[in-house]
Amino acid sequence: MPKIIPIKELKDMTKVSEICRKERIYKDLEIAESDILSGRTKTAGLVLKELQRKTVE
């Protein structure tokens, strides 16, 4: 969801950068939650086994 930022805050680039990072984190969490709910995730054990197979090949 877009965020409305007052003009005063836009002058402070450090604050704008911080806001952008936070928004990105929330978007990443939203995507991760969606992946979990739809079953598009793997167990840590399965991922480790896949990585071990790739390094052996």
DSSP file (Angstrom, degrees, kcal/mol; ACC not computed):
  #  RESIDUE AA STRUCTURE BP1 BP2  ACC     N-H-->O    O-->H-N    N-H-->O    O-->H-N    TCO  KAPPA ALPHA  PHI   PSI    X-CA   Y-CA   Z-CA
    1    1 A M              0   0    0      0, 0.0     0, 0.0     0, 0.0     0, 0.0   0.000 360.0 360.0 360.0 132.6    0.0    0.0    0.0
    2    2 A P        -     0   0    0      0, 0.0     2,-0.5     0, 0.0     0, 0.0  -0.270 360.0-139.1 -62.6 148.1    1.4    3.4   -0.9
    3    3 A K        -     0   0    0      2,-0.0     2,-0.6     0, 0.0    20,-0.0  -0.928   6.0-135.9-113.5 133.6    2.5    5.6    2.0
    4    4 A I        -     0   0    0     -2,-0.5     0, 0.0     0, 0.0     0, 0.0  -0.774  23.1-167.1 -88.9 124.2    1.9    9.3    2.1
    5    5 A I        -     0   0    0     -2,-0.6     5,-0.1     2,-0.0    11,-0.0  -0.944  21.9-118.2-116.0 128.4    5.0   11.2    3.2
    6    6 A P    >>  -     0   0    0      0, 0.0     4,-1.2     0, 0.0     3,-0.8  -0.292  25.4-117.0 -61.6 149.0    4.9   14.9    4.2
    7    7 A I  H 3> S+     0   0    0      1,-0.2     4,-0.9     2,-0.2     3,-0.4   0.858 113.5  61.9 -54.7 -39.0    7.0   17.2    2.2
    8    8 A K  H >4 S+     0   0    0      1,-0.3     3,-0.6     2,-0.2     4,-0.4   0.889 104.1  48.2 -57.0 -40.4    9.1   18.1    5.2
    9    9 A E  H X4 S+     0   0    0     -3,-0.8     3,-0.8     1,-0.2     7,-0.3   0.779 100.7  65.0 -73.7 -26.0   10.2   14.5    5.5
   10   10 A L  H 3< S+     0   0    0     -4,-1.2    -1,-0.2    -3,-0.4    -2,-0.2   0.759  93.8  61.8 -68.0 -23.3   11.1   14.2    1.8
   11   11 A K  T << S+     0   0    0     -4,-0.9     2,-1.1    -3,-0.6    -1,-0.2   0.765  91.4  72.1 -72.1 -25.1   13.8   16.8    2.4
   12   12 A D    <>  -     0   0    0     -3,-0.8     4,-2.1    -4,-0.4     3,-0.4  -0.770  65.5-173.1 -94.5  95.8   15.6   14.4    4.8
   13   13 A M  H  > S+     0   0    0     -2,-1.1     4,-2.6     1,-0.2     5,-0.2   0.797  82.0  59.0 -62.9 -29.7   17.0   11.7    2.5
   14   14 A T  H  > S+     0   0    0      2,-0.2     4,-2.2     1,-0.2    -1,-0.2   0.924 108.0  45.9 -63.3 -43.1   18.1    9.6    5.4
   15   15 A K  H  > S+     0   0    0     -3,-0.4     4,-2.4     2,-0.2    -2,-0.2   0.906 112.4  50.4 -66.3 -41.9   14.5    9.4    6.7
   16   16 A V  H  X S+     0   0    0     -4,-2.1     4,-2.4    -7,-0.3    -2,-0.2   0.920 110.7  49.7 -62.1 -43.7   13.2    8.7    3.2
   17   17 A S  H  X S+     0   0    0     -4,-2.6     4,-2.2     1,-0.2    -1,-0.2   0.904 110.4  50.3 -61.5 -42.2   15.8    5.9    2.8
   18   18 A E  H  X S+     0   0    0     -4,-2.2     4,-2.3     2,-0.2    -1,-0.2   0.909 110.0  50.2 -63.0 -42.9   14.8    4.4    6.2
   19   19 A I  H  X S+     0   0    0     -4,-2.4     4,-2.5     1,-0.2    -2,-0.2   0.915 110.0  50.7 -62.6 -43.1   11.1    4.5    5.2
   20   20 A C  H  X S+     0   0    0     -4,-2.4     4,-2.2     1,-0.2    -1,-0.2   0.903 109.5  50.3 -62.7 -41.7   11.8    2.7    1.9
   21   21 A R  H  X S+     0   0    0     -4,-2.2     4,-2.2     2,-0.2    -1,-0.2   0.924 111.3  48.5 -62.5 -43.8   13.8    0.0    3.7
   22   22 A K  H  X S+     0   0    0     -4,-2.3     4,-2.2     1,-0.2    -2,-0.2   0.917 110.6  50.7 -63.4 -42.9   11.0   -0.6    6.1
   23   23 A E  H  X S+     0   0    0     -4,-2.5     4,-2.0     1,-0.2    -1,-0.2   0.898 110.1  50.5 -61.3 -40.2    8.4   -0.8    3.3
   24   24 A R  H  X S+     0   0    0     -4,-2.2     4,-2.5     2,-0.2    -1,-0.2   0.890 108.3  52.5 -65.2 -39.7   10.6   -3.3    1.5
   25   25 A I  H  X S+     0   0    0     -4,-2.2     4,-2.3     1,-0.2    -1,-0.2   0.925 109.7  48.4 -62.0 -44.5   10.9   -5.5    4.6
   26   26 A Y  H  X S+     0   0    0     -4,-2.2     4,-2.1     1,-0.2    -1,-0.2   0.878 111.0  50.7 -64.8 -36.8    7.1   -5.5    5.0
   27   27 A K  H  X S+     0   0    0     -4,-2.0     4,-2.2     2,-0.2    -1,-0.2   0.916 110.1  49.8 -66.1 -42.5    6.6   -6.4    1.4
   28   28 A D  H  X S+     0   0    0     -4,-2.5     4,-2.5     1,-0.2    -2,-0.2   0.896 110.8  49.9 -62.4 -40.3    9.1   -9.3    1.7
   29   29 A L  H  X S+     0   0    0     -4,-2.3     4,-2.6     2,-0.2    -1,-0.2   0.887 108.9  52.3 -65.3 -38.4    7.3  -10.5    4.8
   30   30 A E  H  X S+     0   0    0     -4,-2.1     4,-2.0     2,-0.2    -2,-0.2   0.910 110.8  47.1 -63.4 -42.5    4.0  -10.4    3.0
   31   31 A I  H  X S+     0   0    0     -4,-2.2     4,-2.4     2,-0.2    -2,-0.2   0.920 112.4  49.8 -64.8 -44.3    5.5  -12.5    0.1
   32   32 A A  H  X S+     0   0    0     -4,-2.5     4,-2.3     1,-0.2    -2,-0.2   0.910 110.0  50.4 -62.0 -42.8    7.0  -15.0    2.6
   33   33 A E  H  X S+     0   0    0     -4,-2.6     4,-2.5     1,-0.2    -1,-0.2   0.903 110.1  50.4 -62.8 -40.5    3.7  -15.4    4.4
   34   34 A S  H  X S+     0   0    0     -4,-2.0     4,-1.9     1,-0.2    -2,-0.2   0.909 109.4  51.5 -62.9 -42.7    1.9  -16.0    1.1
   35   35 A D  H  X>S+     0   0    0     -4,-2.4     5,-2.6     1,-0.2     4,-0.6   0.908 110.8  48.3 -61.0 -42.6    4.4  -18.6    0.2
   36   36 A I  H ><5S+     0   0    0     -4,-2.3     3,-1.0     1,-0.2    -2,-0.2   0.937 111.8  48.6 -63.9 -46.8    3.9  -20.4    3.5
   37   37 A L  H 3<5S+     0   0    0     -4,-2.5    -1,-0.2     1,-0.3    -2,-0.2   0.823 113.5  46.9 -65.0 -31.1    0.2  -20.4    3.3
   38   38 A S  H 3<5S-     0   0    0     -4,-1.9    -1,-0.3    -5,-0.2    -2,-0.2   0.465 114.6-114.2 -91.7  -0.7    0.2  -21.7   -0.3
   39   39 A G  T <<5S+     0   0    0     -3,-1.0    -3,-0.2    -4,-0.6    -2,-0.1   0.724  72.6 134.9  80.3  21.2    2.7  -24.5    0.5
   40   40 A R      < +     0   0    0     -5,-2.6     2,-0.3    -6,-0.2    -4,-0.2   0.010  47.0  94.8 -91.6  29.8    5.5  -23.1   -1.7
   41   41 A T        -     0   0    0     -6,-0.3     2,-0.3    -5,-0.2    -9,-0.0  -0.769  59.6-146.4-117.3 164.2    8.1  -23.7    1.0
   42   42 A K        -     0   0    0     -2,-0.3     2,-0.1     2,-0.0    -2,-0.0  -0.894  26.0-103.6-125.4 156.6   10.5  -26.5    1.8
   43   43 A T     >  -     0   0    0     -2,-0.3     4,-2.1     1,-0.1     5,-0.2  -0.413  31.1-116.3 -74.7 157.4   11.9  -27.9    5.0
   44   44 A A  H  > S+     0   0    0      1,-0.2     4,-2.5     2,-0.2     5,-0.2   0.889 115.5  55.0 -61.2 -39.4   15.4  -27.0    6.0
   45   45 A G  H  > S+     0   0    0      1,-0.2     4,-2.1     2,-0.2    -1,-0.2   0.906 107.8  48.3 -60.9 -43.1   16.5  -30.6    5.8
   46   46 A L  H  > S+     0   0    0      2,-0.2     4,-2.2     1,-0.2    -1,-0.2   0.911 111.7  49.5 -64.7 -43.0   15.2  -30.9    2.2
   47   47 A V  H  X S+     0   0    0     -4,-2.1     4,-2.4     1,-0.2    -2,-0.2   0.905 110.0  51.4 -63.7 -41.5   17.0  -27.8    1.2
   48   48 A L  H  X S+     0   0    0     -4,-2.5     4,-2.4     1,-0.2    -1,-0.2   0.909 109.3  50.2 -62.5 -41.9   20.3  -28.9    2.8
   49   49 A K  H  X S+     0   0    0     -4,-2.1     4,-2.2     2,-0.2    -1,-0.2   0.910 110.5  50.0 -62.3 -41.9   20.0  -32.3    0.9
   50   50 A E  H  X S+     0   0    0     -4,-2.2     4,-2.1     1,-0.2    -2,-0.2   0.907 111.4  48.8 -63.1 -41.5   19.5  -30.4   -2.4
   51   51 A L  H  X S+     0   0    0     -4,-2.4     4,-2.0     2,-0.2    -2,-0.2   0.889 109.7  51.6 -65.1 -39.2   22.5  -28.2   -1.7
   52   52 A Q  H  X S+     0   0    0     -4,-2.4     4,-1.6     1,-0.2    -1,-0.2   0.906 109.5  50.1 -65.1 -40.2   24.7  -31.2   -0.9
   53   53 A R  H  X S+     0   0    0     -4,-2.2     4,-1.8     1,-0.2    -1,-0.2   0.899 109.9  51.0 -63.3 -40.7   23.6  -32.9   -4.1
   54   54 A K  H  < S+     0   0    0     -4,-2.1    -1,-0.2     1,-0.2    -2,-0.2   0.861 109.5  49.4 -67.0 -35.2   24.5  -29.8   -6.1
   55   55 A T  H  < S+     0   0    0     -4,-2.0    -1,-0.2     1,-0.2    -2,-0.2   0.807 110.7  50.5 -75.1 -27.6   27.9  -29.5   -4.6
   56   56 A V  H  <        0   0    0     -4,-1.6    -2,-0.2     1,-0.2    -1,-0.2   0.853 360.0 360.0 -74.2 -36.4   28.7  -33.1   -5.3
   57   57 A E     <        0   0    0     -4,-1.8    -1,-0.2    -5,-0.2    -2,-0.2   0.476 360.0 360.0 -69.3 360.0   27.7  -32.9   -8.9
